[in-house]
Amino acid sequence: MHERMSQTIAIAVSNLIFQSRVRAAALESGLDVAYADTPSMFAAALRSRPAIVVVDLKELNLDPLDAIAQGKAAGAAVLAFGPHTDAETLRAARSAGADLAVPRSRFKAELGELLRGLLANRSEVGR
């Protein structure tokens, strides 16, 4: 029997501007928010079995690629974002298991749509 995913989004983002954007989009999508920008907070957030994990690829408080792998291992969909000039890191995020690895500009412009798309995909898989 599989454990049920919570309707929580774990945010591995320490930048306050991006935290607030993710929080607003998450709440708009009906998700609770767990801030997870340190290794201990991230581990605690994963224990709650979040539906989605959002990772800033320039996060300094934890290893972003490791966070992606841990999020996937916990069964979450993973959305990673980083600078458009760092294509290598965006590719590495996809290789680490990110469902989506997008430039910051797309992340900012389409965040609500990206979250809803990940939730819809999870619903389809769960049927």
N, C-alpha and C positions, 0 to 999 in steps of 0.2 A: 504494500500500500504506500502510495506517495504522500509525503507531507504537502499540505496545501500552502501555496504561496500567499503571503500577506499582500495587502494592497498598500505596500510601502515602497518608497523610492529611497535608496541609500545614496547620499551625495558625498563623493570623495572629492570635494572642491573646497579650498580654503579662501578663495577670492570672494569677498563679501558681495560684490556686484553680481557675480555668476551664481552664488548661493541664493540670492534673492530672486533672480530670474527663474532658477530651477524650482525654488519653493512655490512661486506664484503659478508656474505652469503645472506643477504636480498637484497643487490644491485644485486648480481648475479642472484637472483630469480625474479628480476624486481620490488622489493618492495621499497617504500620510508621508511625512518627511522624517528621515533619520540622517542627521549630520554625521559624517564619517570621515573626517579629514585627518585623523591620526590612526596609527595601527590598532590601538586598543578600541577606539570608537568604531573603526571599520569592522573589526572582528565581532563586536557586539551587534552591529547592524546586520551582518551576515547571519547571525544566529536567529534573527527574526524572519529569515527567509524572504527577503524583499523581492518584489516582482521585477524591479529595474534597479540597476546600479549605474550612476553617472560618474564618470571619471575624467578629471582634468588631466590631460597628458603632461602638463607642466606643474603638476602638484608636487610640492617639495617635501611635504610631511610624510609621504609614503611612496612606495614604488608603484607608479601607475600601471605598468605592465603586469606586475604581480597582483595588483588589485583587480585587474580585468580577469586574470586567470582564476582568482579566488571567487569573484562574482559568478563566473560561469560554473565553477565547481559547486557553488551553492544553488545553482539552478536559475539564476536571475538572467534577464536580458541585460546586455551591457551597451551603454551609449558612451563613447569616448569622444573628446574634442580637444583640439589643439591648434596651433598656428598653421595657416595654410602654407607657410614657407617651410614647414618641417614635414615634408611628404614621407620621409623615412620613418618618423615616429608614428604617423598615421597608419602606414603599412604595418609596422610592428604591432600596433594595437589590434589591427585586424588579425594578424597572425597569432596574437595572444588569445583571441577568441571574441573580441568585441563584435557585437551584432552590427553596430554602426560606429564608424570612426570618421568624424566630419571636421572640417575646418571651423574655427570659432565663428566666422561670419555666418555660416549656415546654421550652426548651433543657435546663435542669437536670433536669427531671422525665422527659423522653423521649429523652435524647441517644442512648442505645444504639439505640432503635427508629428514630430519625431517620437515623442512620448506616446501619443495615441496610437501610432503605427506599431510600436513595440508591444503595447498592451493588446492590440487587436491580434497581432501575430501569436502572442502567448495564449489568447483565448482560442484561436484556431487549433493550436497544438494540443490544448487541453481537452478538446472534444473527443 
